[in-house]
């Protein structure tokens, strides 16, 4: 690294980092205040990480306390999925020399069932899995990182079962005609409307005449069947 440019952020503008740049011969430049057009690659990458992290937190609906896990997951995905424009390779491929396997990627914040394999003493009829929330991927092992709702702890496991169908659905929707992330509900006629329609069809002039004819002949009149 020869030159570094940032926007006077305290993460870079401090005595320890300035001493590090002077020691390694790195030129440290600054952009004008509130001018993101002048930011270097470091600030732009930081902005991309912030945008993706914010989107994942809002979409999943989990608490903001897990922003660190969302940020780590964002960086994990970028390194394996984002292709460099000129080299046409991902950062993982440039560093490892092989294409990454992305078959294990899951939706952030989805429902997750982790197997309780000897962690707690279970009875014969106790559930063998705990419900959890998917938070990302382990940085030092081939495992998933989840938040266990039963123990209220973040743990890592490979004995898992995902349920990605409810990741964009809000169960406690208060709107009667719409649900978050779903299409509009079908508006069905109420019982009162169907009852009124039945009464209206049975009290029309034609139905009255038919009823009188049947009563005179001693017959019975069947009610219309509405399907």
Secondary structure by P-SEA (a helix, b strand, c coil): ccccccccccccccaaaaaaaaaabbbbbbccccccccccaaaaaaaaaaaaaaaaaaaacccccaaaaaaaaaaaaaacccccccccccaaaaaacbbbbcccccccccbbbbbcccccccccccccbbbbbbccccccccbbbbbbccccccccccccccccccccccccccccccccccccccccccaaaaaaaaaaaaacaaaaaaaaaaaaacbbbbccccc
